[in-house]
Amino acid sequence: DGVGGRGGGGGLSALPAPPSQSSPQAGHRTYPQSKPATRHFPYRAMVGDLAPSSNCNDTSAVGGGTAAEGGVVHRLQMCASRWWFPFLVGLGSGLNTFLCVLSGPLALLFVTAVLARPSRRYTTALINALGTLLGASALVYLVQLNGIDYITDAFPSIFGSGKWKNTERAMRDYGIPGACTISVMPIALQPIILFGLLAGLSPEVLLPCIFVGRVAKYSIMATLAMQAPGMLRIFGIRSETLVRAQSATKHE
């Protein structure tokens, strides 16, 4: 997701300066900058950035699926205690960076994996974060090859509104701490990547921030699944999803 010219000649560090209203680049969108109203990190304000469509690549976003998809997910749940199951879920999380349709099934599979092997819940969280990192790295690379407009053009449903102003402001004003904190939240990775690059964070800095944030996020989710499952609603996981996960582990 580095910002470079078209073609394969750009390196990870070849990121242009963020576009501004005063000097727009031809063929590129501009993202107006606004002065923050407060110096405190906008945790509460950023809740307004969350919407069902914004959880594109998150295992915490739960959506519906077809009967056929439900059958596939149910069969996969039966394998939740296998050693390879967390790797499968992590791979799905990485692929969903581009597919954007697997959020609900991945949430169910992740919670099932945690409940099936409670002693390995943090390992499961780490593996899932690694899968997310792979997806984010691939997206960074594609943006590096094709320019910053690639990410907005590839995900119009995410960037089709101005609801990301608080995320943009946090990334711009707080840099690395902002990127790490936002990555813990149930927000899609695409805006984090876009605004992180526009804020001047290099891919070598931004990607580790995303990884640290996602490790923390999935670790929190794993802990809540074991100790306070009702609190998973913070991450968008509905009670029926948890019931399905618990039922699958009992009948495995």
C-alpha positions as CSV (number, residue, x, y, z in Angstrom):
1,D,0.0,0.0,0.0
2,G,3.0,2.3,-0.5
3,V,2.4,5.3,-2.6
4,G,4.4,5.3,-5.8
5,G,4.1,5.9,-9.5
6,R,2.6,3.3,-11.8
7,G,4.9,0.5,-12.6
8,G,7.2,-1.6,-10.5
9,G,10.1,0.8,-10.1
10,G,9.1,2.4,-6.9
11,G,10.5,1.3,-3.5
12,L,8.7,1.1,-0.2
13,S,10.1,4.4,0.7
14,A,9.1,6.2,-2.5
15,L,6.0,7.8,-1.0
16,P,4.9,11.2,-2.3
17,A,3.9,14.0,0.0
18,P,0.2,13.9,1.1
19,P,-2.0,15.8,-1.4
20,S,-3.4,19.1,-0.2
21,Q,-5.9,21.6,-1.4
22,S,-3.2,24.2,-2.2
23,S,-1.2,21.9,-4.5
24,P,-3.4,19.1,-5.9
25,Q,-1.8,16.6,-8.1
26,A,-3.3,15.9,-11.5
27,G,-5.4,12.7,-11.5
28,H,-5.4,12.3,-7.7
29,R,-8.1,13.0,-5.2
30,T,-7.4,15.5,-2.4
31,Y,-8.3,15.0,1.2
32,P,-9.0,18.3,2.9
33,Q,-7.3,18.8,6.2
34,S,-9.1,20.3,9.1
35,K,-7.7,21.6,12.4
36,P,-8.7,19.3,15.3
37,A,-11.1,20.7,17.8
38,T,-9.3,19.0,20.8
39,R,-5.9,17.7,21.6
40,H,-7.4,14.6,23.2
41,F,-7.4,11.4,21.1
42,P,-10.9,11.2,19.6
43,Y,-12.0,7.8,20.9
44,R,-15.6,8.7,21.3
45,A,-15.8,10.7,18.1
46,M,-14.3,7.8,16.1
47,V,-17.3,5.7,17.1
48,G,-19.1,7.7,14.4
49,D,-16.7,6.2,11.9
50,L,-18.0,2.7,12.5
51,A,-20.7,1.3,10.2
52,P,-21.5,-2.2,8.9
53,S,-19.9,-1.5,5.6
54,S,-16.7,-0.2,7.3
55,N,-15.9,-3.6,8.8
56,C,-14.8,-4.9,5.4
57,N,-11.9,-7.0,6.4
58,D,-12.6,-7.5,10.1
59,T,-13.4,-10.8,11.8
60,S,-15.3,-8.8,14.3
61,A,-18.0,-7.7,11.8
62,V,-20.9,-10.2,11.6
63,G,-23.1,-10.3,8.6
64,G,-25.5,-12.7,7.1
65,G,-24.8,-15.4,4.6
66,T,-26.5,-17.8,2.3
67,A,-27.6,-21.3,3.3
68,A,-24.8,-22.8,1.3
69,E,-22.2,-20.5,3.1
70,G,-23.7,-21.5,6.4
71,G,-23.3,-25.2,5.6
72,V,-19.6,-24.7,4.7
73,V,-19.0,-22.7,7.9
74,H,-20.7,-25.4,10.0
75,R,-18.5,-28.1,8.4
76,L,-15.4,-26.1,9.1
77,Q,-16.4,-25.5,12.7
78,M,-16.3,-29.3,13.2
79,C,-12.6,-29.1,12.7
80,A,-12.0,-26.3,15.2
81,S,-9.7,-28.3,17.4
82,R,-7.3,-29.2,14.6
83,W,-3.9,-27.7,14.7
84,W,-4.3,-26.1,11.3
85,F,-7.7,-24.4,12.0
86,P,-6.3,-21.1,13.3
87,F,-4.1,-20.9,10.2
88,L,-7.1,-21.3,8.0
89,V,-9.0,-18.5,9.8
90,G,-5.9,-16.3,9.6
91,L,-5.6,-16.9,5.9
92,G,-9.3,-16.0,5.5
93,S,-8.7,-12.8,7.3
94,G,-5.9,-11.9,4.9
95,L,-8.0,-12.7,1.8
96,N,-10.9,-10.8,3.2
97,T,-8.8,-7.6,2.9
98,F,-9.8,-7.8,-0.8
99,L,-12.9,-10.0,-0.8
100,C,-14.8,-8.0,1.8
101,V,-17.6,-10.6,2.1
102,L,-16.2,-13.1,4.7
103,S,-16.5,-10.9,7.8
104,G,-19.4,-12.8,9.4
105,P,-18.2,-16.3,8.8
106,L,-14.7,-15.3,9.9
107,A,-16.0,-13.9,13.2
108,L,-17.8,-17.2,13.9
109,L,-14.8,-19.3,13.0
110,F,-12.4,-17.2,15.1
111,V,-14.6,-17.5,18.2
112,T,-15.1,-21.2,17.6
113,A,-11.3,-21.7,17.3
114,V,-10.8,-19.8,20.7
115,L,-13.5,-21.9,22.4
116,A,-12.3,-25.2,21.0
117,R,-8.7,-24.7,22.3
118,P,-8.9,-22.2,25.2
119,S,-5.3,-22.7,26.3
120,R,-4.1,-21.6,22.8
121,R,-6.4,-18.6,22.5
122,Y,-3.6,-16.0,22.4
123,T,-1.7,-18.1,19.8
124,T,-5.0,-18.1,17.8
125,A,-5.1,-14.3,18.1
126,L,-1.5,-14.0,17.0
127,I,-2.1,-16.2,13.9
128,N,-5.2,-14.2,13.0
129,A,-3.2,-11.0,13.3
130,L,-0.5,-12.4,11.0
131,G,-3.1,-13.3,8.4
132,T,-4.4,-9.7,8.6
133,L,-0.9,-8.4,8.2
134,L,-0.3,-10.4,5.1
135,G,-3.5,-9.0,3.6
136,A,-2.5,-5.5,4.6
137,S,1.0,-5.9,3.1
138,A,-0.4,-7.1,-0.2
139,L,-2.7,-4.1,-0.3
140,V,0.2,-1.8,0.5
141,Y,2.3,-3.3,-2.3
142,L,-0.6,-2.8,-4.8
143,V,-1.0,0.8,-3.9
144,Q,2.7,1.3,-4.2
145,L,2.6,0.0,-7.8
146,N,-0.6,1.7,-8.8
147,G,-0.7,4.9,-6.8
148,I,-2.8,6.1,-3.9
149,D,-6.0,6.3,-6.0
150,Y,-5.9,2.5,-6.3
151,I,-7.2,1.9,-2.8
152,T,-10.1,4.4,-3.1
153,D,-11.1,3.1,-6.5
154,A,-10.9,-0.6,-5.4
155,F,-13.2,-0.1,-2.4
156,P,-15.7,2.5,-3.3
157,S,-18.3,1.3,-0.8
158,I,-15.8,2.1,2.0
159,F,-14.6,5.5,0.8
160,G,-17.9,6.6,-0.8
161,S,-18.7,9.0,2.1
162,G,-16.9,11.5,4.4
163,K,-17.4,9.4,7.5
164,W,-13.7,8.8,8.0
165,K,-12.8,12.3,9.0
166,N,-12.0,11.3,12.7
167,T,-9.9,8.4,11.6
168,E,-8.0,10.7,9.2
169,R,-7.5,13.3,11.9
170,A,-6.2,10.8,14.5
171,M,-3.7,9.3,12.0
172,R,-2.5,12.8,11.0
173,D,-2.2,14.2,14.5
174,Y,-1.0,11.2,16.5
175,G,1.1,9.2,14.0
176,I,2.4,5.9,15.3
177,P,0.4,5.9,18.6
178,G,-2.7,6.8,16.6
179,A,-2.1,4.0,14.0
180,C,-1.7,1.4,16.8
181,T,-4.7,2.6,18.7
182,I,-7.0,2.7,15.7
183,S,-5.9,-0.8,14.6
184,V,-7.3,-2.1,17.9
185,M,-10.7,-0.8,17.0
186,P,-13.3,-2.6,14.8
187,I,-12.5,-0.5,11.8
188,A,-11.6,-1.7,8.4
189,L,-7.9,-1.7,7.4
190,Q,-8.3,0.2,4.2
191,P,-8.9,3.6,5.8
192,I,-6.1,3.0,8.3
193,I,-3.7,2.2,5.4
194,L,-4.8,5.1,3.2
195,F,-4.7,7.8,5.9
196,G,-1.6,6.4,7.5
197,L,0.2,6.8,4.1
198,L,-1.2,10.2,3.6
199,A,-0.1,11.2,7.1
200,G,3.5,10.4,6.0
201,L,3.9,7.0,7.7
202,S,6.1,4.7,5.7
203,P,5.0,1.1,5.0
204,E,7.8,-0.1,7.2
205,V,6.3,1.9,10.1
206,L,2.6,1.6,9.3
207,L,2.4,-2.2,8.9
208,P,4.0,-3.0,12.3
209,C,1.5,-0.6,13.9
210,I,-1.3,-2.5,12.2
211,F,0.1,-5.8,13.4
212,V,0.5,-4.6,17.0
213,G,-3.0,-3.2,17.1
214,R,-4.6,-6.3,15.6
215,V,-2.7,-8.6,18.0
216,A,-4.1,-6.6,20.9
217,K,-7.6,-6.6,19.3
218,Y,-7.8,-10.3,18.7
219,S,-6.3,-11.0,22.1
220,I,-9.0,-8.9,23.8
221,M,-11.6,-10.7,21.7
222,A,-10.2,-14.1,22.7
223,T,-10.2,-13.1,26.4
224,L,-13.8,-11.8,26.2
225,A,-15.0,-15.0,24.5
226,M,-13.7,-17.0,27.5
227,Q,-14.5,-14.7,30.4
228,A,-17.2,-12.1,29.3
229,P,-18.8,-13.3,26.1
230,G,-21.5,-10.7,26.2
231,M,-18.9,-8.0,25.9
232,L,-18.0,-9.2,22.4
233,R,-20.8,-7.0,21.1
234,I,-18.3,-4.1,21.4
235,F,-16.6,-5.8,18.4
236,G,-19.9,-6.3,16.6
237,I,-20.3,-10.0,17.4
238,R,-23.9,-10.8,18.1
239,S,-25.1,-13.2,20.7
240,E,-26.4,-15.7,18.1
241,T,-22.9,-15.9,16.7
242,L,-21.5,-16.8,20.1
243,V,-24.2,-19.4,20.6
244,R,-23.4,-21.1,17.3
245,A,-19.7,-21.1,18.2
246,Q,-20.4,-22.7,21.6
247,S,-22.7,-25.3,20.1
248,A,-20.1,-26.3,17.5
249,T,-17.4,-26.9,20.1
250,K,-19.8,-29.0,22.2
251,H,-20.6,-31.3,19.3
252,E,-17.2,-31.5,17.8
